[in-house]
Amino acid sequence: MEHDFAKRRARTPLAEPSPPPRASGLALLLTGIATGVVIGLFIGLLIYMSGLLPAPPIQTSSAETRESQFLSDEQTLTEELEREAARLQLEFYQELPNYEVVVDVTPVAAPEPRVSSPPAETEETVAQQSNNTATTISAPGAAETQAAPTPASLSTGNFLLQAGAFQQQSAASGQLNRLLALGLDARIRQENLPGRTLYLVQAGPYDTREQMLRAENTLRSNNIDTMRITLNRP
C-alpha cells in the first residue's frame, strides 16, 4: 500500500509553557521591611497592654514647679541666715572678754530727807511734862528724821565687771549667788529701759586694773563671761 507522503502535513511542535515571572529583589526587600514593622508594632502593643512597660512620667504643672523652686530658694536663704547669725553670735562671745565700756560717772547730790516738824505742844502736854520730868515724850516725826543708809557708792573704784544682763530678777539673783560663792563683791543694779527693765549683775568696783583682771580670770575659769566697764570720772 502506497502512502502519499507528499500530502502529509508537518507536525507543529507543542508549545512549551512559559516559566512564571520572577519577583524582583527590591519588591522582596520592601515587603520584608513592611512585615517587620507591622510585627514590631503588634508586639509593642501587646507588651504595653500587658503592663510590662513603665508608666510614662507624670508631667508636673508649671505652677507646682515654681512653688517647689520658691520653697527651695526660701529654705536655702533661711539656712544661710541661720549660719550668718551663728557666726556673728560666735564672734560676739569671742570678742566679749576683750570688750570694755567707758561709763561717765557724774556725782549727783542726793536730796536731803524731809524732816517733819513735831506738832505744837498743848498746855496739857506742858503740864504733864512739868509733873513728870523723868518721862520723855518722843516727837511723832522723830523716826522720819533718821536718814536711810545709803548703798555703797560706785565712786570708790574705777573698774567694774558685768557678768550678765537679765530680764528676770530671779535669773539675776542666781548669777549673783554664783559670784558671791566665788568670794567676789557683787551686786544687782536695776536698769530701766523703754518698755522693759534689765537687772545687771556687776562685780566690783575695783581700784586698779590688776584687781579687775584677777577677778575676771576667776570668773573665766568658772565659765562666766564678763564685760569690762571703766568708770570715767569728771
C-alpha positions as CSV (number, residue, x, y, z in Angstrom):
1,M,0.0,0.0,0.0
2,E,1.4,3.2,-1.0
3,H,1.3,6.2,1.1
4,D,1.3,9.7,-0.2
5,F,3.9,11.3,1.9
6,A,3.6,14.5,0.0
7,K,0.3,15.2,1.3
8,R,1.4,14.8,4.9
9,R,1.5,18.0,6.8
10,A,4.4,18.7,9.0
11,R,3.5,18.4,12.7
12,T,3.9,21.6,14.6
13,P,5.8,21.1,17.9
14,L,3.7,21.6,21.1
15,A,4.3,25.0,22.7
16,E,6.2,24.7,26.0
17,P,4.7,26.5,29.0
18,S,6.5,29.8,29.8
19,P,8.1,30.0,33.2
20,P,6.3,32.2,35.8
21,P,7.8,35.7,36.2
22,R,10.4,36.0,39.0
23,A,9.8,38.7,41.6
24,S,12.4,41.5,41.7
25,G,14.8,41.9,44.7
26,L,13.5,45.4,45.6
27,A,10.0,44.2,46.0
28,L,11.1,41.5,48.3
29,L,13.1,43.9,50.4
30,L,10.2,46.3,50.8
31,T,7.8,43.5,51.7
32,G,10.2,42.3,54.4
33,I,10.6,45.7,55.9
34,A,6.8,46.3,56.0
35,T,6.2,42.9,57.5
36,G,8.8,43.5,60.2
37,V,7.4,47.0,61.1
38,V,3.9,45.5,61.4
39,I,5.1,42.7,63.6
40,G,7.1,45.0,65.8
41,L,4.2,47.4,66.3
42,F,2.0,44.5,67.2
43,I,4.5,43.1,69.7
44,G,4.9,46.6,71.3
45,L,1.1,47.0,71.6
46,L,0.9,43.6,73.3
47,I,3.6,44.5,75.8
48,Y,2.1,47.9,76.5
49,M,-1.3,46.4,77.1
50,S,0.2,43.7,79.4
51,G,1.6,46.4,81.7
52,L,5.3,45.4,81.4
53,L,6.3,48.9,80.2
54,P,6.9,51.5,83.0
55,A,4.3,54.2,83.3
56,P,5.1,57.4,81.4
57,P,6.5,60.1,83.7
58,I,3.9,62.5,85.1
59,Q,4.4,66.0,83.9
60,T,4.0,68.5,86.7
61,S,2.4,71.7,86.0
62,S,4.4,74.9,85.8
63,A,2.7,76.3,88.9
64,E,3.9,73.4,91.0
65,T,7.3,73.7,89.6
66,R,7.5,77.4,90.5
67,E,6.2,76.7,94.0
68,S,8.8,74.0,94.7
69,Q,11.5,76.2,93.4
70,F,10.4,79.1,95.6
71,L,10.3,76.8,98.7
72,S,13.8,75.5,97.9
73,D,15.1,79.0,97.5
74,E,13.5,80.2,100.7
75,Q,14.9,77.2,102.6
76,T,18.4,77.9,101.2
77,L,18.1,81.6,102.2
78,T,16.9,80.6,105.7
79,E,19.9,78.3,106.2
80,E,22.3,81.0,105.1
81,L,20.7,83.5,107.5
82,E,21.0,80.9,110.4
83,R,24.7,80.3,109.6
84,E,25.4,84.0,109.4
85,A,23.6,84.6,112.8
86,A,25.5,81.7,114.4
87,R,28.8,83.2,113.1
88,L,28.0,86.7,114.4
89,Q,27.0,85.2,117.8
90,L,30.2,83.2,118.0
91,E,32.3,86.3,117.1
92,F,30.4,88.3,119.7
93,Y,31.2,85.8,122.5
94,Q,34.8,85.6,121.3
95,E,35.3,89.3,121.5
96,L,33.2,89.9,124.6
97,P,36.0,89.2,127.1
98,N,38.1,91.9,125.5
99,Y,35.3,94.4,125.2
100,E,35.5,97.4,127.6
101,V,32.8,100.1,128.1
102,V,33.7,103.5,129.4
103,V,30.9,105.0,131.6
104,D,30.8,108.6,132.6
105,V,30.3,108.9,136.4
106,T,29.0,112.2,137.4
107,P,28.2,112.7,141.1
108,V,24.6,113.7,141.8
109,A,23.7,115.4,145.0
110,A,21.1,113.4,146.8
111,P,18.1,115.3,148.1
112,E,18.1,116.0,151.8
113,P,15.5,114.0,153.7
114,R,12.4,115.9,154.7
115,V,12.0,116.3,158.5
116,S,8.5,116.7,159.6
117,S,8.2,119.2,162.4
118,P,6.5,117.9,165.6
119,P,3.1,119.3,166.3
120,A,2.8,122.2,168.8
121,E,2.7,121.2,172.4
122,T,-0.6,121.9,174.1
123,E,-1.0,123.2,177.6
124,E,-1.9,119.8,178.8
125,T,1.3,118.3,177.5
126,V,3.4,121.1,179.1
127,A,1.7,120.5,182.4
128,Q,2.3,116.7,182.1
129,Q,6.0,117.3,181.4
130,S,6.3,119.6,184.4
131,N,4.7,117.0,186.7
132,N,6.7,114.0,185.4
133,T,10.2,115.2,184.5
134,A,11.5,111.6,184.2
135,T,9.1,110.8,181.4
136,T,10.2,112.0,177.9
137,I,7.8,112.2,175.0
138,S,9.2,111.4,171.6
139,A,8.0,113.5,168.7
140,P,5.9,111.7,166.1
141,G,8.2,112.6,163.3
142,A,11.4,111.5,165.1
143,A,11.6,108.3,163.2
144,E,11.4,110.1,159.9
145,T,14.4,112.3,160.8
146,Q,16.7,109.3,160.6
147,A,18.1,109.1,157.1
148,A,18.1,105.7,155.4
149,P,21.5,104.1,155.0
150,T,22.9,104.8,151.5
151,P,24.3,101.9,149.5
152,A,27.9,101.6,148.7
153,S,28.8,104.2,146.1
154,L,30.4,103.2,142.8
155,S,32.7,106.2,143.1
156,T,35.1,104.3,145.4
157,G,36.5,102.3,142.4
158,N,37.4,102.8,138.8
159,F,36.6,99.4,137.2
160,L,33.6,97.1,137.1
161,L,32.9,93.6,135.6
162,Q,29.4,93.0,134.3
163,A,28.5,89.3,134.5
164,G,25.1,89.4,132.8
165,A,22.0,91.4,132.0
166,F,18.7,89.6,132.8
167,Q,15.1,90.4,132.2
168,Q,14.0,88.2,135.2
169,Q,15.2,89.2,138.6
170,S,15.3,85.5,139.7
171,A,17.9,84.8,137.0
172,A,19.9,87.8,138.1
173,S,19.8,86.6,141.7
174,G,21.1,83.2,140.6
175,Q,24.0,84.7,138.8
176,L,24.7,87.0,141.8
177,N,24.9,83.9,144.1
178,R,27.4,82.3,141.8
179,L,29.7,85.4,142.0
180,L,29.3,85.7,145.8
181,A,30.2,82.0,146.1
182,L,33.5,82.7,144.4
183,G,34.3,85.3,147.0
184,L,33.7,88.3,144.8
185,D,32.0,91.5,145.8
186,A,28.9,91.7,143.5
187,R,25.5,93.4,143.4
188,I,22.5,93.7,141.2
189,R,21.8,97.1,139.5
190,Q,18.3,97.7,138.0
191,E,18.3,99.5,134.7
192,N,15.0,100.9,133.4
193,L,14.8,100.9,129.6
194,P,12.0,102.0,127.3
195,G,9.4,99.1,127.5
196,R,11.5,96.8,129.7
197,T,13.7,96.5,132.8
198,L,17.1,94.8,132.9
199,Y,18.8,93.5,136.0
200,L,22.6,93.9,135.7
201,V,24.9,91.7,137.7
202,Q,28.1,93.5,138.4
203,A,31.3,92.7,140.3
204,G,33.4,95.4,141.9
205,P,34.2,98.2,141.8
206,Y,38.0,97.8,141.7
207,D,40.5,100.5,142.3
208,T,43.1,99.1,139.9
209,R,43.0,97.3,136.6
210,E,45.1,94.5,138.1
211,Q,42.4,93.8,140.6
212,M,39.8,93.7,137.9
213,L,41.9,91.3,135.8
214,R,42.3,88.9,138.7
215,A,38.5,88.9,139.3
216,E,38.0,88.4,135.5
217,N,40.3,85.4,135.5
218,T,38.4,83.9,138.4
219,L,35.1,84.3,136.5
220,R,36.5,82.9,133.2
221,S,37.9,79.8,135.0
222,N,34.3,79.2,136.1
223,N,32.8,79.6,132.6
224,I,31.3,83.0,133.4
225,D,31.6,85.6,130.6
226,T,32.1,89.2,131.7
227,M,32.3,92.7,130.2
228,R,34.7,95.3,131.4
229,I,33.3,98.7,132.5
230,T,35.6,101.7,133.1
231,L,34.2,104.5,135.2
232,N,35.2,107.8,133.6
233,R,35.3,110.4,136.3
234,P,34.6,114.1,135.6
